[in-house]
Amino acid sequence: MKIALGAAKGLAFLHGAEKPVIYRDFKASNILLDSDCTPKLSDFGLAKDGPEGDETHVSTRVMGTQGYAAPEYVMTGHLTAASDVYSFGVVLLELLTGRRSVDKNRPHREQNLVEWARPKLNVPRKLSRIMDPRLEGQYSEHGARKAAALAFECLSHRAKQRPKMSEVVKTLEPLKDFEDVPLAFVYIAPSESDNSIKDVKDGDAQKDLKKNNNHHNYKHHQLRSPTESDNSIKDVKDGDAENNHNHDKHDRSPRSPHYSSENYAATES
């Protein structure tokens, strides 16, 4: 809106001068921007003195740029300040949509920006569809509707119904300060390289999981509960140990056949 407002002030100055000047070739490429995006009008090669006194228009050979020239000027060669207002409406529409006034690379119905977009400017539901997608919704909806309504008036097919540039300036002044900009959620789709990295990480994770499972199974095998065969071996070992213990006890008993009374007596003596 800063660019649109600055350009509108330039045209309003030319139209409101003591001797009015009609720019005649107002278009986006004739607006120069400084480091602060402050616009300045350039290339006054086709500028023409406006009508004076009782004159309503200036008759001249049709010149200008396709897509920006007012329809009545193209048809009759009658040049007025309203012709510049129409051209400003085209530039304002370019700012809103992010499209060129004429683009042969687009579908046939969308090649002429004014013919395609103007019917949608006064319909809020359709306006959101033609707004510049590169803005990603980061703009004041109220301000966009006001600017679209202004562009609709400037692009009127009837020159007398178009506003004066001084009125355009008054309409644009408050639009640059609107702050009802919605917070947008931006989703960044993963690229092919990101997917490759994810696949590698998933593969490493699966390997680690498999390794941990094998390690767990190994420990489980070491700490497994005794089987029936293990219990049998344990019972045999326990039985042998008990028999050995009884045998030793039996050998050491005075009643054992190895310990006769004589041996016992000899031992005692």
Secondary structure as UniProt FT lines:
FT   HELIX           2..15
FT   STRAND          21..22
FT   HELIX           28..30
FT   STRAND          31..33
FT   TURN            35..36
FT   STRAND          39..41
FT   TURN            45..46
FT   STRAND          48..49
FT   TURN            53..54
FT   STRAND          58..59
FT   TURN            66..68
FT   HELIX           71..76
FT   STRAND          78..79
FT   HELIX           81..97
FT   TURN            104..105
FT   HELIX           108..110
FT   HELIX           113..117
FT   HELIX           118..120
FT   TURN            121..122
FT   HELIX           124..130
FT   HELIX           133..135
FT   TURN            136..137
FT   HELIX           141..154
FT   HELIX           159..161
FT   HELIX           165..172
FT   HELIX           173..177
FT   HELIX           192..222
FT   HELIX           228..251
FT   TURN            254..255
FT   TURN            257..258
FT   HELIX           261..268
//
